[in-house]
Amino acid sequence: MRSLSVADADVKRAKNQLKAQLLQETETGSGLTEALGLEAVLRGSVAPISQVLSLVDGVTTSDVSAVSNRLRSINYKFSLKILIS
């Protein structure tokens, strides 16, 4: 199975889109309440938006490529198991 190539520009664009979406969610009372509630339920705590944005900024092209290839590998193995069964 071939590794997936991930471009730096694509990762930068995705990070910018995610950060814009996160900031937009906090612009309304209902959006902020929903975002805070979801984070509290999923993580057990709520991080300041500055910390979340910093975490997004810390994601590298190498990180995205590694996760992408890992997910492709899992999907490939799962598909093979279905075909063999």
N, C-alpha and C positions, 0 to 999 in steps of 0.2 A: 504494500500500500504506500502510495506516494505522500510525502508531507505536504501540508497546505502552506502556501506562501502568503504571508500577511504583510502588507505594505505599511510603512510608518505613517504615511498620509491617511490611510484608512483608519488606523488606530486613533490618530489625532482628531479626525473628523468625528469618530464615534464618541470619543471622550468629550468633545465640545458639545455634541448633541445631548449626551447624558447629563452634563452639568447644566445646560440650559433647561432641560426638562426638570431637573431637581430644583432649580431656582424658581421656575415657573410654578411648580406645585406649592411653593410657600407664599405665593402672592395673594392668595385668597384664604380666608379663615377656614373654609371647608376643606380646601386642598391641604392646608397646613395640618389641620386636625387629622385628616385621613393619613397623611404621610407619617405623622408622629405616632399615630395609633398602630399602623402597620409595622413600623420599625420597632416599637415597644413589644408587639406580639412576637415578631420574628426573631429579634435579637435579645429581648429582655431588658433593653435599655435604649435610650435615645441619644445619639451623638449630635453634637452641634453641626450645623450645615458646613461650617468651615472645615471641620474634620472630614466629613464625607467628601467634600470637593477635593481635599488634599489626597485622600485615598484614591479617588478617581485619577487625579494627576499622576499618582505613583505607578499606575498600570503601564507596563512597557509592551512594546511590540512582541518581545520575546515571551512575556506572560501570556498574551493572547494566542500566540502561535502554539505554545505548549498546551494550553487548555483545549484549543481547537483540535490539535492532533490527538490528544487524549480522548476527547469525546468521539472523534472519528473512529478511533481504535475500539472503543467500547461498543459503538454502533455496529462496526464491522464484525466484531466477535459475536454480538447478539444476533446479527443477521445470519451468520454462519450456523449458529446453534439452531435457529429456526429451520434453516434449510436441511440440516442434518437430521433433525428430529423426525 
